[in-house]
Amino acid sequence: MTDAQRARIEPLLPDRTPKRGGQWRDHRQVIDAIAGKFRTGSPRDSKRLASAQLVLLADAWRQFREFAAR
């Protein structure tokens, strides 16, 4: 998001002072994440998800080899 785009939508965003629930994230991070989701159609942490699936697959393969070796 450019500075000009941010300046244009800044009045529409809520106040950053939290009334409840702790600290808020920076508006730019949130809007970039939403735009990225719509631009790519995939979750922002898709690389992390793929990595977790690979670990599960490797663990299942190891268990299979151990079972087959008995």
C-alpha positions as CSV (number, residue, x, y, z in Angstrom):
1,M,0.0,0.0,0.0
2,T,1.4,3.3,-0.9
3,D,1.5,6.4,1.4
4,A,-1.1,8.1,-0.9
5,Q,-3.5,5.1,-0.7
6,R,-3.0,5.0,3.1
7,A,-3.7,8.7,3.5
8,R,-6.9,8.3,1.4
9,I,-8.4,5.6,3.6
10,E,-7.0,6.7,7.0
11,P,-10.1,8.6,8.0
12,L,-12.2,5.4,7.4
13,L,-10.2,3.3,9.8
14,P,-11.0,2.9,13.5
15,D,-9.0,4.6,16.3
16,R,-5.8,2.6,17.1
17,T,-6.3,3.1,20.9
18,P,-7.7,-0.2,22.2
19,K,-10.7,0.0,24.3
20,R,-10.7,-3.7,25.0
21,G,-8.7,-6.8,24.1
22,G,-5.1,-5.6,24.0
23,Q,-3.1,-3.9,21.3
24,W,-4.2,-3.7,17.7
25,R,-2.0,-4.5,14.7
26,D,-0.9,-1.8,12.4
27,H,-3.7,-1.0,9.9
28,R,-1.2,-1.2,7.0
29,Q,-0.4,-4.9,7.9
30,V,-4.0,-5.8,8.1
31,I,-5.0,-4.2,4.9
32,D,-2.0,-5.7,3.0
33,A,-3.0,-9.1,4.3
34,I,-6.6,-8.7,3.2
35,A,-5.5,-7.5,-0.2
36,G,-3.0,-10.4,-0.5
37,K,-5.8,-12.8,0.3
38,F,-8.0,-11.5,-2.5
39,R,-5.1,-11.1,-4.9
40,T,-3.8,-14.6,-4.6
41,G,-6.9,-16.5,-3.3
42,S,-4.6,-18.3,-0.8
43,P,-4.0,-18.0,2.9
44,R,-1.2,-15.7,3.9
45,D,0.6,-18.6,5.7
46,S,0.3,-21.1,2.9
47,K,4.1,-21.7,3.0
48,R,3.9,-22.6,6.7
49,L,0.9,-24.9,6.0
50,A,2.8,-26.7,3.2
51,S,5.7,-27.1,5.5
52,A,3.6,-28.6,8.3
53,Q,2.0,-31.0,5.8
54,L,5.5,-32.1,4.6
55,V,6.5,-32.8,8.2
56,L,3.4,-34.9,8.7
57,L,4.0,-36.9,5.5
58,A,7.7,-37.5,6.5
59,D,6.6,-38.7,9.9
60,A,4.0,-41.1,8.4
61,W,6.6,-42.4,6.0
62,R,9.0,-43.1,8.8
63,Q,6.3,-44.9,10.8
64,F,5.5,-47.0,7.8
65,R,9.1,-48.0,7.2
66,E,9.5,-48.9,10.9
67,F,6.3,-51.1,10.7
68,A,7.4,-52.8,7.5
69,A,10.9,-53.6,9.0
70,R,9.4,-55.7,11.8
